[in-house]
Amino acid sequence: MANTKIPSELIDGTLGVAGITSSADATAITIDSSENVGIGTTPDSTRKLHIKDSSGNAYRAVTIEADNANADAGLEFIGGGNNVFNIQQPHDSAGLFFYDRTNSATRLTITEDGVVDANGGLGFKGNAITTCSGFTGTAGHYYWIKPSGAMEPVYAEYSGDNYKGRGKGYFCWWHGYGDAAAAPNTNKISVNFLDMGFKFYEVIVEDMANTTYPSSAPAWEYAYWSTQQTFNSRGMNTEYATSSGVGNGTVRAMWGQAGGHGLYDTTIGGVCSWGNLDANAIIGSGFDGSCGTYGNGDQQQSPVVLSTGISLKLGRPNNSAYFLESTGAFKYWFNF
């Protein structure tokens, strides 16, 4: 049996499909001998229905519309075992519901605000990103990453592929607010705190408020190592190798413990108190007064850690015994 071509006159006049009025549209719908249907194209033997829209309008290919204000719009799937699953857009909601009709349960909802609510929890299946090399992504999006040394993947924000003109992308898995910031804690330092042994090649320490510092010091600095360094809560100024390059001078990194966290010029012997230091020598944190303690004992078990007995600043020194603080968050971007 040859393909059956439905004339446009029959479609428009008998089947009630508007918009096809010319005899030139006689091949608008074609049914082949295997009952495969093509609309706007010839039937495809690999699928029962193939619709091709040449208008360039992504919304016009298929539209499912409820016939009145109190009706739901939906698309239903019935499996070989008679299990029924459908996708609904209820009349009283702007969200999209994935409904298991066999078990009378909503499995997944996408709200009108773009929030995904999974009834059984969000599961991750697939390969997490294990290296930044060769990876391209979207700035501001979050991805599953698992750097060398990590026991499990984490969800981290991506900087973009050519961040700060460095020709590479970075992931942020650590950040903090100084006591000059209004949130989340007044007169305290709060950091999200990870001690997972992640390894990295490069770090950018960035003041997201883009504070104007003295001596034309920039709001961000980078450091690079030819061998991977280990991120942990016990790092001191002398525990990291000297970096291969940095925006201003040669530095070491430091994370956690009394003494702060950030990038420090290797000529600085003590970073507990910044003192009379040049703004270009340090970016990150220092202490106003005594060192006190930071992130010790059971505090190291929490994702969020507050300083105790100290006043910790995030910013840069100001060529005096005082500090120029940022009013926003600091982000620590890592390339691994």
C-alpha positions as CSV (number, residue, x, y, z in Angstrom):
1,M,0.0,0.0,0.0
2,A,1.4,3.4,-1.0
3,N,1.6,6.3,1.3
4,T,-1.8,8.0,1.9
5,K,-1.7,11.7,1.4
6,I,-4.6,13.6,3.0
7,P,-5.7,16.5,0.9
8,S,-5.8,19.9,2.6
9,E,-9.5,20.3,1.7
10,L,-10.4,17.2,3.6
11,I,-8.3,18.2,6.6
12,D,-9.8,21.7,6.7
13,G,-13.3,20.8,5.8
14,T,-13.9,17.5,7.4
15,L,-11.3,17.0,10.2
16,G,-11.6,20.6,11.3
17,V,-7.9,21.4,11.3
18,A,-7.6,25.1,10.5
19,G,-4.7,26.8,8.8
20,I,-4.4,24.4,5.8
21,T,-6.4,25.9,3.0
22,S,-4.4,25.5,-0.2
23,S,-4.2,22.4,-2.4
24,A,-0.4,23.0,-2.3
25,D,-0.6,21.7,1.2
26,A,-1.9,18.3,0.1
27,T,1.1,16.5,1.6
28,A,0.9,18.3,4.9
29,I,-0.1,15.0,6.6
30,T,1.1,11.6,5.3
31,I,0.3,8.1,6.6
32,D,2.5,5.3,5.3
33,S,1.6,1.6,5.0
34,S,2.9,0.9,8.5
35,E,0.6,3.6,9.9
36,N,3.5,5.9,10.7
37,V,2.3,9.6,10.5
38,G,4.3,12.5,9.2
39,I,3.1,16.1,9.7
40,G,5.1,18.6,7.7
41,T,7.4,15.9,6.6
42,T,7.4,12.3,5.3
43,P,6.7,9.5,7.8
44,D,9.7,8.2,9.8
45,S,9.8,4.4,10.0
46,T,11.4,4.7,13.5
47,R,8.5,6.5,15.2
48,K,4.7,6.5,14.9
49,L,4.4,10.3,14.7
50,H,7.0,12.8,13.3
51,I,6.1,16.5,13.3
52,K,8.4,19.0,11.6
53,D,7.8,22.7,12.1
54,S,9.7,24.9,9.6
55,S,8.5,28.2,11.1
56,G,11.4,28.5,13.5
57,N,9.0,29.0,16.4
58,A,9.9,26.5,19.1
59,Y,6.4,26.9,20.7
60,R,4.5,25.9,17.6
61,A,5.5,22.3,17.0
62,V,3.2,20.7,19.5
63,T,0.7,22.5,21.8
64,I,-1.6,20.9,24.3
65,E,-4.3,23.2,25.5
66,A,-7.1,22.6,28.0
67,D,-10.6,23.3,26.6
68,N,-11.8,25.4,29.5
69,A,-10.5,27.3,32.6
70,N,-11.2,24.4,34.9
71,A,-9.5,21.6,32.9
72,D,-6.0,20.4,33.2
73,A,-3.6,20.0,30.2
74,G,-1.6,16.9,30.1
75,L,0.3,14.2,28.2
76,E,-0.1,10.6,29.2
77,F,2.2,7.5,28.8
78,I,1.0,3.9,29.2
79,G,3.8,1.3,29.4
80,G,3.7,-2.3,28.2
81,G,2.8,-3.3,31.8
82,N,-0.1,-0.9,31.8
83,N,1.7,1.4,34.2
84,V,0.4,5.0,33.6
85,F,2.5,8.1,33.9
86,N,1.5,11.6,32.8
87,I,2.8,15.1,32.7
88,Q,0.2,17.7,33.8
89,Q,-0.2,21.4,33.8
90,P,-3.1,21.8,36.3
91,H,-5.6,24.6,35.7
92,D,-5.0,26.0,39.2
93,S,-1.2,26.1,39.0
94,A,1.5,27.4,36.7
95,G,3.8,24.5,37.5
96,L,4.4,21.3,35.8
97,F,3.6,18.0,37.5
98,F,5.0,14.5,36.7
99,Y,2.3,12.2,38.0
100,D,2.4,8.5,38.6
101,R,-1.3,7.6,37.9
102,T,-0.8,3.9,38.6
103,N,0.1,4.7,42.2
104,S,-1.8,8.0,42.5
105,A,1.4,10.0,43.4
106,T,3.1,13.1,42.2
107,R,6.8,12.2,41.7
108,L,8.2,15.5,40.5
109,T,7.1,19.1,40.4
110,I,8.6,22.1,38.6
111,T,7.1,25.3,40.0
112,E,6.5,28.5,38.1
113,D,9.6,29.9,39.9
114,G,11.8,27.1,38.5
115,V,12.1,25.1,41.8
116,V,12.3,21.4,41.4
117,D,10.6,19.4,44.1
118,A,11.2,15.6,43.9
119,N,9.0,13.5,46.1
120,G,11.7,10.8,46.5
121,G,14.7,13.1,46.7
122,L,17.0,14.2,44.0
123,G,19.4,11.5,43.0
124,F,22.6,12.0,41.0
125,K,23.6,9.5,38.5
126,G,26.5,10.1,36.2
127,N,30.2,11.2,36.3
128,A,31.1,14.1,38.4
129,I,33.7,16.6,37.1
130,T,37.1,15.3,38.2
131,T,39.3,17.9,36.4
132,C,38.9,21.5,35.0
133,S,41.0,20.6,32.1
134,G,38.9,20.5,28.9
135,F,35.7,21.4,30.8
136,T,33.5,24.2,29.6
137,G,30.4,25.4,31.4
138,T,28.1,28.3,32.1
139,A,29.1,31.1,34.6
140,G,26.9,31.0,37.7
141,H,25.7,27.5,37.1
142,Y,26.3,24.8,39.7
143,Y,27.9,21.4,38.8
144,W,28.8,18.2,40.5
145,I,32.6,18.1,41.0
146,K,34.9,15.5,42.5
147,P,38.5,16.8,42.6
148,S,41.4,14.5,43.2
149,G,41.4,13.6,46.9
150,A,37.7,14.0,47.4
151,M,35.8,11.0,48.9
152,E,32.5,12.2,47.4
153,P,31.2,14.8,44.9
154,V,30.0,18.2,45.9
155,Y,27.8,20.8,44.2
156,A,29.9,23.9,43.3
157,E,29.4,27.2,41.4
158,Y,31.3,27.6,38.2
159,S,33.1,30.9,37.3
160,G,32.9,30.7,33.6
161,D,35.5,29.5,31.0
162,N,37.8,32.5,30.9
163,Y,37.5,33.9,34.4
164,K,39.4,37.2,34.9
165,G,41.0,36.6,31.5
166,R,43.0,33.7,32.9
167,G,42.0,31.4,30.0
168,K,40.4,28.8,32.4
169,G,37.5,28.1,34.6
170,Y,37.3,27.8,38.4
171,F,34.9,26.3,41.0
172,C,34.0,27.9,44.3
173,W,33.8,25.5,47.2
174,W,34.8,27.9,50.0
175,H,33.7,31.4,50.8
176,G,33.4,33.8,53.8
177,Y,31.9,37.0,55.2
178,G,33.9,39.3,57.3
179,D,32.5,41.3,60.2
180,A,32.2,44.4,58.0
181,A,29.5,42.6,56.0
182,A,25.9,42.9,57.1
183,A,25.2,39.2,56.6
184,P,25.1,36.6,57.8
185,N,26.7,37.4,61.1
186,T,27.5,40.8,62.6
187,N,30.9,41.2,64.2
188,K,31.8,37.6,63.5
189,I,33.5,35.8,60.7
190,S,31.4,33.1,59.1
191,V,32.8,30.7,56.5
192,N,31.5,27.6,54.8
193,F,33.9,25.0,56.0
194,L,35.2,22.0,54.1
195,D,38.0,19.7,55.1
196,M,37.8,17.1,52.3
197,G,41.4,16.9,51.1
198,F,40.5,18.4,47.7
199,K,43.6,19.0,45.5
200,F,44.0,22.0,43.3
201,Y,46.5,23.7,41.0
202,E,45.3,27.3,41.2
203,V,43.2,29.6,43.4
204,I,41.7,33.0,43.0
205,V,40.9,34.9,46.1
206,E,38.2,37.5,45.2
207,D,36.4,40.3,47.0
208,M,33.0,40.0,45.5
209,A,32.1,43.6,46.7
210,N,35.0,44.8,44.5
211,T,36.2,47.1,47.3
212,T,38.6,49.8,46.3
213,Y,41.8,49.2,48.1
214,P,44.8,51.5,48.7
215,S,47.9,51.5,46.5
216,S,45.7,50.5,43.6
217,A,45.6,46.9,45.0
218,P,43.1,44.8,42.9
219,A,40.1,43.1,44.4
220,W,41.4,39.7,43.5
221,E,44.7,37.8,43.3
222,Y,45.7,34.4,42.0
223,A,48.3,31.8,42.8
224,Y,49.4,28.8,40.7
225,W,51.3,25.6,41.6
226,S,52.8,23.1,39.2
227,T,51.9,20.3,41.6
228,Q,48.5,19.9,43.2
229,Q,48.1,21.3,46.7
230,T,45.7,19.9,49.3
231,F,42.9,22.0,50.6
232,N,42.3,21.4,54.3
233,S,41.5,23.2,57.6
234,R,45.0,22.8,59.0
235,G,47.0,24.7,56.4
236,M,49.4,27.3,57.8
237,N,51.5,29.9,55.9
238,T,54.5,27.6,55.8
239,E,52.6,24.4,55.0
240,Y,51.9,25.2,51.3
241,A,54.6,25.3,48.7
242,T,55.6,28.7,47.2
243,S,53.4,29.5,44.3
244,S,54.7,29.6,40.8
245,G,53.2,32.9,40.1
246,V,50.8,35.5,41.5
247,G,49.5,38.9,40.7
248,N,51.7,40.7,43.1
249,G,54.8,38.9,44.3
250,T,55.2,35.2,45.2
251,V,52.9,33.9,47.9
252,R,51.7,30.9,49.9
253,A,48.1,30.0,50.6
254,M,46.6,29.5,54.0
255,W,43.3,28.0,55.1
256,G,41.7,27.9,58.6
257,Q,43.3,27.8,62.1
258,A,44.4,30.9,63.8
259,G,46.1,33.1,61.2
260,G,43.4,33.4,58.7
261,H,42.9,32.3,55.1
262,G,43.9,33.7,51.8
263,L,47.1,34.5,49.9
264,Y,50.1,35.9,51.7
265,D,53.5,37.3,50.5
266,T,56.2,34.7,51.4
267,T,58.3,37.5,53.0
268,I,55.7,37.9,55.7
269,G,56.8,35.9,58.7
270,G,53.6,36.0,60.7
271,V,50.1,36.4,59.4
272,C,48.3,36.3,62.7
273,S,48.1,40.1,62.8
274,W,48.6,42.1,59.6
275,G,50.2,45.1,61.3
276,N,52.0,47.5,59.0
277,L,51.7,45.6,55.8
278,D,51.3,46.8,52.3
279,A,47.9,46.2,50.7
280,N,49.4,44.4,47.7
281,A,51.0,41.8,50.0
282,I,47.9,40.1,51.3
283,I,44.3,39.4,50.3
284,G,42.0,37.4,52.5
285,S,41.8,37.6,56.3
286,G,43.8,38.8,59.3
287,F,43.2,39.5,62.9
288,D,42.6,42.8,64.7
289,G,44.4,42.2,68.0
290,S,45.3,38.8,69.3
291,C,45.0,35.6,67.3
292,G,42.5,33.8,69.5
293,T,41.2,30.6,68.1
294,Y,39.5,29.7,64.9
295,G,37.7,26.5,63.8
296,N,39.2,24.3,66.5
297,G,37.8,21.1,68.0
298,D,34.1,20.3,67.3
299,Q,33.7,23.5,65.3
300,Q,35.6,21.8,62.5
301,Q,32.7,19.4,62.0
302,S,30.3,22.1,60.9
303,P,29.8,23.3,57.4
304,V,29.6,26.9,58.9
305,V,32.2,28.0,61.4
306,L,32.3,31.2,63.5
307,S,35.4,32.7,65.0
308,T,35.8,32.6,68.8
309,G,37.5,35.2,71.0
310,I,38.9,37.2,68.0
311,S,37.9,39.8,65.5
312,L,38.7,38.4,62.1
313,K,38.7,40.7,59.1
314,L,38.3,39.9,55.4
315,G,39.9,42.4,53.1
316,R,43.5,43.8,52.8
317,P,45.8,45.6,55.2
318,N,46.0,49.4,55.0
319,N,49.7,50.3,55.6
320,S,48.9,50.7,59.2
321,A,47.7,48.7,62.2
322,Y,44.2,48.8,60.8
323,F,42.4,47.0,58.1
324,L,40.3,48.0,55.1
325,E,37.5,45.5,55.1
326,S,35.1,44.4,52.4
327,T,31.3,44.8,52.9
328,G,30.6,41.7,50.9
329,A,31.6,38.1,50.6
330,F,34.9,36.7,49.6
331,K,35.0,33.8,47.2
332,Y,37.8,31.3,46.8
333,W,37.9,29.9,43.2
334,F,39.8,26.7,42.6
335,N,41.1,25.1,39.4
336,F,41.9,21.5,39.7
